[in-house]
């Protein structure tokens, strides 16, 4: 009788995790079902919505299209690993402060895609932000609040004051 599970080690948010999982599982399924990291969301499961975006070796990927076996031992970062201990990442703070997440289902994917952009480009233009998060869909916000949150997070990460304007908080 053959085993229906494989044993693998995943490095998630800087920590190794040994997991016995079914070989057909996607990275998304292992993260949520086997590791209990439910910040990464099931969306379309076709790689089109971005709700399941994680960073794989620092690059945004849709985890619903990645077989878990393919990424054993590689660095995986989820929304749970975006904060620095008890201190939220500026993206997390500003998504909440500006109302950039209404239902919140897409937020983790947006923030991870944006964090990769801000790592390589600390002062992105609106068009560069738009391109970086183009693989992520939001059905609630209309995107402007998301773009503004990313712009302000970039400013804060550069050490600037980066305070929201009245229009950002309350509209025009």
C-alpha positions as CSV (number, residue, x, y, z in Angstrom):
1,X,0.0,0.0,0.0
2,X,1.4,3.4,-0.9
3,X,1.2,6.5,1.2
4,X,-1.2,9.2,0.0
5,X,0.9,11.9,1.5
6,X,4.4,13.3,1.0
7,X,6.6,14.9,3.7
8,X,8.0,18.3,2.8
9,X,9.6,21.3,4.5
10,X,8.4,24.8,3.7
11,X,10.1,28.0,4.8
12,X,7.2,30.3,5.5
13,X,7.7,33.8,6.9
14,X,11.3,32.8,7.8
15,X,10.4,29.7,9.7
16,X,10.7,26.1,8.5
17,X,7.6,23.9,8.7
18,X,7.6,20.1,8.1
19,X,4.3,19.1,6.6
20,X,2.7,15.8,5.5
21,X,0.4,16.7,2.6
22,X,-1.3,15.2,-0.4
23,X,1.0,15.5,-3.5
24,X,-1.7,17.1,-5.6
25,X,-2.2,20.0,-3.2
26,X,-1.4,23.6,-4.3
27,X,0.7,25.9,-2.2
28,X,-2.5,27.8,-1.4
29,X,-4.1,24.6,0.1
30,X,-1.0,23.7,2.1
31,X,-0.8,27.2,3.5
32,X,-4.4,27.4,4.5
33,X,-5.3,23.7,5.3
34,X,-2.0,22.3,6.7
35,X,-0.3,25.4,8.2
36,X,-3.4,27.3,9.3
37,X,-2.3,30.5,7.5
38,X,-5.7,31.7,6.4
39,X,-4.7,35.2,5.4
40,X,-4.0,33.9,1.9
41,X,-7.5,33.6,0.3
42,X,-9.2,31.2,-2.0
43,X,-10.5,33.3,-4.9
44,X,-11.0,32.2,-8.5
45,X,-8.5,29.3,-8.3
46,X,-7.6,30.1,-11.9
47,X,-4.8,32.6,-11.2
48,X,-6.9,35.5,-12.4
49,X,-7.9,37.4,-9.2
50,X,-4.8,37.7,-7.1
51,X,-6.5,36.9,-3.8
52,X,-4.0,34.1,-3.1
53,X,-0.9,36.1,-3.9
54,X,2.2,35.3,-1.8
55,X,5.8,36.1,-2.3
56,X,8.0,33.2,-3.4
57,X,11.7,34.0,-3.1
58,X,10.5,37.6,-3.1
59,X,8.4,37.4,-6.2
60,X,4.6,37.7,-6.2
61,X,2.9,34.4,-7.4
62,X,-0.6,33.2,-7.3
63,X,-0.4,30.3,-4.9
64,X,-3.5,28.6,-6.4
65,X,-1.5,27.7,-9.5
66,X,1.7,26.5,-7.8
67,X,2.0,22.9,-6.7
68,X,3.3,22.7,-3.2
69,X,5.9,20.1,-4.2
70,X,7.5,22.6,-6.5
71,X,8.3,25.1,-3.8
72,X,9.6,22.9,-0.9
73,X,12.5,24.6,0.8
74,X,12.0,28.0,-0.9
75,X,11.2,31.2,0.9
76,X,7.5,31.9,1.1
77,X,6.0,35.1,2.6
78,X,2.4,35.4,3.4
79,X,0.4,38.3,4.8
80,X,1.0,36.9,8.3
81,X,4.7,37.6,7.7
82,X,4.4,41.1,6.4
83,X,4.3,42.7,9.9
84,X,7.5,43.0,12.0
85,X,6.4,41.2,15.1
86,X,3.7,43.3,16.8
87,X,4.4,46.3,14.4
88,X,2.2,46.3,11.3
89,X,3.8,47.1,8.0
90,X,2.9,50.6,6.7
91,X,0.8,48.9,4.0
92,X,-1.3,47.2,6.6
93,X,-1.7,50.4,8.6
94,X,-2.6,52.5,5.6
95,X,-5.0,50.0,4.1
96,X,-6.9,50.2,7.3
97,X,-6.5,53.9,7.9
98,X,-7.6,54.9,4.4
99,X,-10.4,52.3,3.9
100,X,-8.4,50.7,1.1
101,X,-10.0,47.4,2.1
102,X,-13.7,47.3,2.3
103,X,-14.6,43.6,2.5
104,X,-10.9,42.8,2.8
105,X,-10.9,39.6,0.8
106,X,-8.4,40.9,-1.8
107,X,-6.2,43.0,0.6
108,X,-3.6,40.4,1.4
109,X,-2.8,39.8,-2.2
110,X,-2.6,43.5,-3.0
111,X,-0.4,44.2,0.0
112,X,2.1,41.4,-0.9
113,X,2.3,42.5,-4.5
114,X,2.8,46.1,-3.3
115,X,5.4,45.2,-0.8
116,X,7.5,43.6,-3.5
117,X,7.2,46.7,-5.6
118,X,8.3,48.9,-2.6
119,X,11.3,46.6,-1.9
120,X,12.7,47.2,-5.4
121,X,11.3,50.7,-6.0
122,X,10.9,52.9,-3.0
123,X,9.4,55.8,-4.9
124,X,7.0,54.3,-7.5
125,X,4.7,56.4,-9.8
126,X,1.0,55.8,-9.9
127,X,1.5,53.9,-13.2
128,X,4.2,51.7,-11.6
129,X,1.9,50.9,-8.7
130,X,-1.0,50.1,-11.1
131,X,1.3,47.8,-13.1
132,X,2.6,46.0,-9.9
133,X,-0.9,45.2,-8.7
134,X,-2.4,44.6,-12.1
135,X,-2.8,40.9,-11.3
136,X,-5.1,41.7,-8.3
137,X,-8.8,42.3,-8.6
138,X,-10.9,44.3,-6.1
139,X,-14.6,44.3,-6.4
140,X,-15.3,46.9,-3.7
141,X,-13.0,49.9,-3.7
142,X,-12.5,51.2,-7.2
143,X,-8.7,51.0,-6.6
144,X,-8.1,54.7,-5.8
145,X,-7.8,54.1,-2.1
146,X,-5.6,51.1,-2.7
147,X,-3.2,53.2,-4.9
148,X,-3.2,56.0,-2.3
149,X,-2.4,53.6,0.6
150,X,0.5,52.2,-1.4
151,X,1.8,55.7,-2.2
152,X,1.6,56.8,1.4
153,X,3.3,53.5,2.6
154,X,6.1,54.2,0.1
155,X,6.5,57.7,1.6
156,X,6.6,56.3,5.2
157,X,9.1,53.6,4.2
158,X,11.3,56.3,2.8
159,X,11.1,58.0,6.2
160,X,8.8,60.8,5.1
161,X,5.8,62.0,7.2
162,X,3.3,60.5,4.7
163,X,0.0,61.7,6.2
164,X,-3.3,61.2,4.4
165,X,-5.0,64.2,3.0
166,X,-8.6,65.1,3.8
167,X,-9.6,63.9,0.3
168,X,-7.9,60.6,0.9
169,X,-9.9,60.1,4.1
170,X,-13.2,61.5,3.2
171,X,-13.3,61.9,-0.6
172,X,-13.6,65.1,-2.5
